[in-house]
Amino acid sequence: MTSALLGGVRDLDDRTSRAFSLIGMLKPGATRQQAQTEFTNAMAQLARDYPDASAGIGCEILSFWEAPRGPQRLIISGLAILQGVMLLLLLAVCGNTANLMLARGSTRQREMAVRIALGAGRWRIASLVLSKTCC
């Protein structure tokens, strides 16, 4: 359909064109090594049938995520950028939360002093600091 859609492009008919890669799935029970062997044999057969166009051309079976080009590369780079942004956001949220807890603790310093003077233990003070949300 390339020639029909793009008006005269003959990439599929030209055996010297190297602009294509294949994506497929292994059949159940097959290993990557078996597929590599079969594909290498097919490429050797093409080299024998068309020596001037296919000589020196090889093949390599890769997993989808290891392929050097394709949509998965865009996904991986986009996810890496998104992960970096989310890490920065998480650091900002943690910093703000720590700052708010310190500010609240400093305003309740007098309350804690009174509770300690009345005999509250360390665990009781810690539980009040961590559980009480408003004065």
N, CA, C and O of each residue as an XYZ file, in Angstrom:
540
protein
N       0.813     -1.197      0.000
C       0.000      0.000      0.000
C       0.854      1.257      0.000
O       0.355      2.348     -0.276
N       2.146      1.111      0.309
C       3.002      2.292      0.344
C       3.043      2.982     -1.005
O       2.937      4.206     -1.084
N       3.198      2.200     -2.070
C       3.282      2.823     -3.395
C       1.947      3.451     -3.781
O       1.925      4.486     -4.447
N       0.841      2.845     -3.378
C      -0.474      3.411     -3.710
C      -0.744      4.674     -2.900
O      -1.298      5.642     -3.420
N      -0.361      4.665     -1.651
C      -0.638      5.819     -0.787
C       0.306      6.992     -1.043
O      -0.121      8.146     -1.043
N       1.568      6.700     -1.257
C       2.556      7.770     -1.397
C       2.919      8.062     -2.848
O       3.824      8.859     -3.097
N       2.258      7.456     -3.791
C       2.437      7.789     -5.195
C       3.799      7.475     -5.762
O       4.588      8.388     -6.008
N       4.091      6.229     -5.972
C       5.316      5.867     -6.677
C       6.458      5.431     -5.786
O       7.522      5.096     -6.308
N       6.306      5.415     -4.480
C       7.374      4.933     -3.611
C       7.443      3.419     -3.754
O       6.434      2.729     -3.612
N       8.626      2.909     -4.034
C       8.759      1.480     -4.320
C       9.687      0.807     -3.305
O      10.492     -0.048     -3.674
N       9.577      1.183     -2.052
C      10.453      0.606     -1.034
C      10.271     -0.896     -0.873
O      11.236     -1.610     -0.599
N       9.045     -1.383     -1.040
C       8.804     -2.808     -0.871
C       9.312     -3.623     -2.050
O       9.606     -4.808     -1.893
N       9.422     -3.022     -3.215
C       9.913     -3.734     -4.392
C      11.435     -3.654     -4.530
O      12.038     -4.500     -5.190
N      12.048     -2.667     -3.926
C      13.488     -2.452     -4.026
C      14.206     -3.296     -2.973
O      14.032     -3.054     -1.779
N      14.996     -4.264     -3.379
C      15.675     -5.162     -2.436
C      16.849     -4.493     -1.728
O      17.370     -5.046     -0.760
N      17.270     -3.338     -2.177
C      18.379     -2.655     -1.500
C      17.892     -1.715     -0.408
O      18.711     -1.124      0.296
N      16.597     -1.561     -0.248
C      16.041     -0.686      0.785
C      16.230     -1.321      2.167
O      15.942     -2.503      2.351
N      16.708     -0.547      3.122
C      16.967     -1.055      4.473
C      16.180     -0.266      5.516
O      16.646     -0.102      6.644
N      15.007      0.216      5.159
C      14.247      1.110      6.029
C      13.210      0.392      6.878
O      12.370      1.048      7.495
N      13.242     -0.935      6.929
C      12.181     -1.655      7.630
C      12.744     -2.507      8.751
O      13.859     -3.022      8.667
N      11.954     -2.642      9.792
C      12.240     -3.605     10.851
C      10.951     -4.357     11.137
O       9.859     -3.885     10.823
N      11.087     -5.501     11.720
C       9.936     -6.365     11.969
C       9.633     -6.433     13.457
O      10.537     -6.400     14.292
N       8.359     -6.528     13.774
C       7.922     -6.746     15.147
C       7.016     -7.962     15.123
O       6.097     -8.042     14.309
N       7.270     -8.891     15.998
C       6.451    -10.093     16.054
C       6.531    -10.728     17.425
O       7.261    -10.266     18.302
N       5.778    -11.783     17.593
C       5.777    -12.522     18.852
C       6.281    -13.936     18.591
O       6.042    -14.505     17.526
N       6.975    -14.490     19.566
C       7.404    -15.873     19.471
C       6.209    -16.784     19.727
O       5.349    -16.482     20.555
N       6.168    -17.881     19.018
C       5.067    -18.810     19.264
C       5.279    -19.460     20.628
O       6.411    -19.545     21.103
N       4.210    -19.915     21.253
C       4.326    -20.512     22.590
C       5.321    -21.671     22.608
O       5.275    -22.556     21.754
N       6.208    -21.655     23.579
C       7.206    -22.707     23.715
C       8.505    -22.435     22.976
O       9.489    -23.143     23.190
N       8.534    -21.432     22.115
C       9.750    -21.124     21.359
C      10.658    -20.225     22.186
O      10.191    -19.420     22.992
N      11.954    -20.372     21.976
C      12.917    -19.520     22.674
C      13.476    -18.488     21.694
O      13.329    -18.613     20.478
N      14.098    -17.502     22.241
C      14.701    -16.473     21.401
C      15.835    -17.063     20.566
O      16.034    -16.669     19.416
N      16.578    -18.007     21.146
C      17.687    -18.634     20.415
C      17.173    -19.427     19.207
O      17.791    -19.391     18.144
N      16.064    -20.133     19.356
C      15.489    -20.870     18.235
C      15.049    -19.911     17.128
O      15.286    -20.160     15.946
N      14.407    -18.815     17.527
C      13.975    -17.825     16.537
C      15.172    -17.202     15.841
O      15.139    -16.963     14.633
N      16.244    -16.934     16.609
C      17.455    -16.360     16.021
C      18.046    -17.313     14.993
O      18.478    -16.882     13.924
N      18.070    -18.607     15.308
C      18.609    -19.602     14.380
C      17.789    -19.663     13.098
O      18.346    -19.675     12.000
N      16.468    -19.701     13.237
C      15.605    -19.750     12.054
C      15.743    -18.486     11.209
O      15.787    -18.550      9.981
N      15.809    -17.354     11.871
C      15.924    -16.088     11.146
C      17.278    -15.979     10.449
O      17.357    -15.481      9.326
N      18.328    -16.434     11.097
C      19.659    -16.426     10.482
C      19.682    -17.328      9.250
O      20.281    -16.975      8.234
N      19.033    -18.485      9.336
C      18.957    -19.385      8.174
C      18.176    -18.737      7.031
O      18.557    -18.870      5.868
N      17.091    -18.041      7.352
C      16.301    -17.363      6.317
C      17.121    -16.256      5.660
O      17.054    -16.076      4.444
N      17.890    -15.517      6.449
C      18.734    -14.450      5.883
C      19.847    -15.045      5.010
O      20.214    -14.468      3.986
N      20.378    -16.200      5.421
C      21.402    -16.862      4.601
C      20.799    -17.324      3.270
O      21.453    -17.238      2.231
N      19.568    -17.807      3.300
C      18.888    -18.215      2.072
C      18.664    -17.010      1.155
O      18.861    -17.105     -0.057
N      18.252    -15.879      1.734
C      18.089    -14.657      0.926
C      19.420    -14.210      0.327
O      19.466    -13.739     -0.809
N      20.497    -14.356      1.089
C      21.819    -13.976      0.566
C      22.231    -14.880     -0.595
O      22.893    -14.424     -1.527
N      21.844    -16.161     -0.547
C      22.133    -17.066     -1.660
C      21.253    -16.750     -2.867
O      21.723    -16.803     -4.004
N      19.977    -16.421     -2.630
C      19.058    -16.149     -3.731
C      19.308    -14.797     -4.392
O      19.170    -14.658     -5.607
N      19.669    -13.820     -3.601
C      19.901    -12.449     -4.104
C      21.249    -11.965     -3.583
O      21.290    -11.147     -2.663
N      22.345    -12.447     -4.147
C      23.672    -12.141     -3.592
C      24.051    -10.669     -3.680
O      24.729    -10.170     -2.783
N      23.644     -9.960     -4.718
C      24.058     -8.562     -4.848
C      23.274     -7.651     -3.894
O      23.814     -6.635     -3.457
N      22.042     -7.974     -3.564
C      21.228     -7.107     -2.707
C      21.281     -7.507     -1.236
O      21.084     -6.657     -0.368
N      21.545     -8.788     -0.931
C      21.438     -9.255      0.452
C      22.754     -9.721      1.051
O      22.769    -10.221      2.175
N      23.855     -9.572      0.332
C      25.140    -10.012      0.865
C      25.540     -9.136      2.046
O      25.459     -7.910      1.976
N      25.966     -9.766      3.118
C      26.438     -9.033      4.294
C      25.344     -8.511      5.209
O      25.643     -7.820      6.183
N      24.097     -8.817      4.927
C      22.990     -8.354      5.754
C      22.689     -9.432      6.781
O      22.576    -10.608      6.436
N      22.560     -9.037      8.040
C      22.287     -9.993      9.107
C      20.994     -9.645      9.827
O      20.249     -8.752      9.421
N      20.756    -10.362     10.886
C      19.543    -10.135     11.661
C      19.848    -10.372     13.130
O      20.801    -11.064     13.487
N      19.015     -9.782     13.963
C      19.167     -9.965     15.399
C      17.777     -9.946     16.031
O      16.988     -9.033     15.787
N      17.491    -10.940     16.827
C      16.212    -11.007     17.541
C      16.395    -10.310     18.882
O      17.238    -10.703     19.688
N      15.601     -9.279     19.111
C      15.649     -8.525     20.368
C      14.266     -8.506     20.997
O      13.255     -8.647     20.309
N      14.234     -8.330     22.307
C      12.931     -8.131     22.938
C      12.420     -6.752     22.550
O      13.180     -5.897     22.096
N      11.144     -6.553     22.733
C      10.516     -5.290     22.331
C      11.193     -4.088     22.975
O      11.376     -3.058     22.326
N      11.567     -4.209     24.245
C      12.135     -3.077     24.982
C      13.601     -2.839     24.655
O      14.132     -1.778     24.981
N      14.268     -3.794     24.021
C      15.679     -3.624     23.653
C      15.863     -3.084     22.244
O      16.986     -2.767     21.853
N      14.793     -2.970     21.476
C      14.896     -2.532     20.083
C      15.450     -1.106     20.012
O      15.098     -0.266     20.840
N      16.313     -0.828     19.029
C      16.950      0.489     18.958
C      16.028      1.619     18.518
O      16.354      2.788     18.725
N      14.892      1.300     17.919
C      13.962      2.359     17.512
C      12.540      1.829     17.618
O      12.312      0.621     17.685
N      11.611      2.734     17.631
C      10.211      2.333     17.714
C       9.488      3.074     18.829
O      10.084      3.903     19.517
N       8.219      2.781     19.005
C       7.420      3.506     19.989
C       7.860      3.263     21.426
O       7.639      4.115     22.287
N       8.475      2.121     21.701
C       8.881      1.837     23.063
C       9.961      2.803     23.550
O      10.034      3.082     24.747
N      10.788      3.312     22.661
C      11.808      4.291     23.057
C      11.153      5.592     23.503
O      11.612      6.223     24.454
N      10.086      5.996     22.824
C       9.367      7.202     23.242
C       8.715      6.984     24.600
O       8.703      7.885     25.439
N       8.175      5.793     24.816
C       7.537      5.493     26.095
C       8.563      5.508     27.219
O       8.317      6.083     28.279
N       9.704      4.882     26.993
C      10.725      4.801     28.031
C      11.240      6.185     28.391
O      11.357      6.510     29.573
N      11.551      7.013     27.386
C      12.075      8.345     27.691
C      11.001      9.209     28.342
O      11.301      9.976     29.256
N       9.759      9.098     27.890
C       8.678      9.864     28.517
C       8.447      9.465     29.960
O       8.225     10.316     30.821
N       8.501      8.157     30.224
C       8.323      7.689     31.596
C       9.484      8.110     32.493
O       9.283      8.401     33.672
N      10.686      8.142     31.946
C      11.838      8.584     32.743
C      11.697     10.053     33.122
O      11.986     10.427     34.258
N      11.263     10.874     32.200
C      11.053     12.301     32.504
C       9.938     12.461     33.526
O      10.071     13.236     34.473
N       8.852     11.741     33.344
C       7.738     11.812     34.284
C       8.159     11.339     35.672
O       7.743     11.919     36.675
N       8.964     10.309     35.738
C       9.438      9.812     37.021
C      10.327     10.853     37.716
O      10.244     11.017     38.933
N      11.158     11.541     36.968
C      11.982     12.600     37.542
C      11.143     13.739     38.087
O      11.419     14.254     39.171
N      10.119     14.138     37.345
C       9.230     15.205     37.810
C       8.497     14.775     39.079
O       8.356     15.562     40.015
N       8.035     13.534     39.109
C       7.328     13.045     40.295
C       8.252     12.961     41.512
O       7.813     13.196     42.638
N       9.520     12.629     41.294
C      10.481     12.604     42.391
C      10.672     14.003     42.968
O      10.708     14.179     44.186
N      10.796     14.999     42.088
C      10.921     16.378     42.572
C       9.671     16.818     43.334
O       9.772     17.497     44.356
N       8.511     16.436     42.844
C       7.263     16.760     43.536
C       7.204     16.080     44.899
O       6.780     16.695     45.877
N       7.623     14.824     44.975
C       7.638     14.118     46.251
C       8.580     14.789     47.249
O       8.246     14.921     48.426
N       9.752     15.213     46.783
C      10.685     15.917     47.666
C      10.094     17.234     48.164
O      10.275     17.588     49.329
N       9.394     17.959     47.301
C       8.771     19.217     47.716
C       7.679     18.971     48.750
O       7.568     19.715     49.724
N       6.878     17.936     48.547
C       5.805     17.617     49.494
C       6.392     17.201     50.838
O       5.905     17.634     51.883
N       7.418     16.378     50.828
C       8.051     15.961     52.084
C       8.663     17.144     52.817
O       8.539     17.256     54.036
N       9.320     18.021     52.080
C       9.901     19.219     52.697
C       8.838     20.126     53.302
O       9.014     20.632     54.410
N       7.751     20.332     52.594
C       6.670     21.173     53.118
C       6.021     20.541     54.347
O       5.703     21.243     55.307
N       5.824     19.234     54.326
C       5.228     18.561     55.479
C       6.128     18.667     56.699
O       5.654     18.934     57.804
N       7.414     18.460     56.504
C       8.357     18.591     57.626
C       8.356     20.015     58.168
O       8.399     20.222     59.381
N       8.308     20.980     57.286
C       8.284     22.383     57.712
C       7.019     22.692     58.510
O       7.082     23.381     59.528
N       5.875     22.188     58.056
C       4.627     22.411     58.783
C       4.640     21.734     60.147
O       4.141     22.299     61.121
N       5.201     20.536     60.230
C       5.273     19.852     61.521
C       6.196     20.586     62.483
O       5.907     20.664     63.677
N       7.294     21.121     61.982
C       8.189     21.902     62.843
C       7.513     23.173     63.331
O       7.653     23.548     64.495
N       6.787     23.829     62.451
C       6.090     25.057     62.854
C       5.024     24.738     63.892
O       4.880     25.475     64.868
N       4.281     23.668     63.706
C       3.258     23.300     64.674
C       3.889     22.903     66.002
O       3.369     23.241     67.065
N       4.998     22.195     65.944
C       5.694     21.801     67.175
C       6.210     22.989     67.957
O       6.153     23.005     69.186
N       6.714     23.984     67.247
C       7.232     25.159     67.954
C       6.110     25.973     68.592
O       6.328     26.598     69.630
N       4.926     25.981     68.003
C       3.805     26.709     68.626
C       3.233     25.936     69.808
O       2.587     26.536     70.667
N       3.449     24.635     69.878
C       2.930     23.822     70.981
C       3.990     23.564     72.049
O       3.794     22.723     72.927
N       5.095     24.274     71.980
C       6.196     24.070     72.935
C       5.730     24.313     74.371
O       6.102     23.563     75.274
N       4.946     25.320     74.583
C       4.458     25.644     75.928
C       3.524     24.536     76.444
O       3.594     24.152     77.611
N       2.652     24.031     75.562
C       1.750     22.942     75.944
C       2.541     21.707     76.365
O       2.208     21.057     77.355
N       3.579     21.392     75.614
C       4.396     20.226     75.947
C       5.103     20.412     77.291
O       5.215     19.468     78.073
N       5.573     21.620     77.552
C       6.239     21.893     78.830
C       5.268     21.688     79.988
O       5.647     21.122     81.013
N       4.034     22.136     79.845
C       3.032     21.952     80.902
C       2.737     20.469     81.096
O       2.656     20.003     82.233
N       2.577     19.719     80.008
C       2.285     18.286     80.118
C       3.431     17.536     80.787
O       3.199     16.641     81.599
N       4.665     17.898     80.448
C       5.822     17.266     81.088
C       5.844     17.611     82.569
O       6.135     16.751     83.401
N       5.539     18.866     82.910
C       5.516     19.279     84.322
C       4.446     18.526     85.106
O       4.608     18.289     86.303
N       3.357     18.149     84.443
C       2.287     17.406     85.100
C       2.569     15.906     85.157
O       1.796     15.158     85.756
N       3.687     15.447     84.530
C       4.093     14.059     84.661
C       3.868     13.184     83.447
O       3.954     11.961     83.560
N       3.581     13.763     82.287
C       3.407     12.947     81.078
C       4.750     12.354     80.651
O       5.781     13.022     80.718
N       4.726     11.111     80.219
C       5.952     10.449     79.770
C       6.292     10.819     78.327
O       5.524     11.494     77.642
N       7.471     10.356     77.883
C       7.927     10.662     76.511
C       7.001     10.063     75.462
O       6.699     10.710     74.458
N       6.549      8.836     75.686
C       5.674      8.187     74.712
C       4.332      8.903     74.609
O       3.764      9.010     73.523
N       3.830      9.389     75.733
C       2.560     10.116     75.712
C       2.705     11.421     74.938
O       1.823     11.781     74.159
N       3.797     12.120     75.143
C       4.050     13.377     74.417
C       4.200     13.092     72.930
O       3.632     13.799     72.098
N       4.973     12.046     72.591
C       5.166     11.695     71.178
C       3.847     11.325     70.518
O       3.598     11.719     69.379
N       2.992     10.567     71.220
C       1.705     10.199     70.625
C       0.811     11.421     70.434
O       0.061     11.483     69.460
N       0.877     12.386     71.339
C       0.094     13.608     71.172
C       0.590     14.429     69.986
O      -0.203     14.983     69.226
N       1.898     14.499     69.840
C       2.474     15.270     68.727
C       2.084     14.649     67.390
O       1.770     15.364     66.438
N       2.105     13.318     67.318
C       1.828     12.652     66.050
C       0.344     12.516     65.737
O      -0.026     12.377     64.571
N      -0.515     12.554     66.758
C      -1.932     12.323     66.490
C      -2.782     13.575     66.507
O      -3.796     13.620     65.810
N      -2.425     14.572     67.253
C      -3.260     15.755     67.354
C      -3.068     16.657     66.139
O      -1.945     17.037     65.807
N      -4.177     16.995     65.479
C      -4.067     17.787     64.255
C      -4.475     19.232     64.458
O      -4.087     20.098     63.673
N      -5.237     19.506     65.480
C      -5.612     20.905     65.731
C      -5.512     21.199     67.214
O      -5.479     20.288     68.040
N      -5.465     22.478     67.541
C      -5.287     22.866     68.954
C      -6.583     22.715     69.643
O      -6.680     22.984     70.841
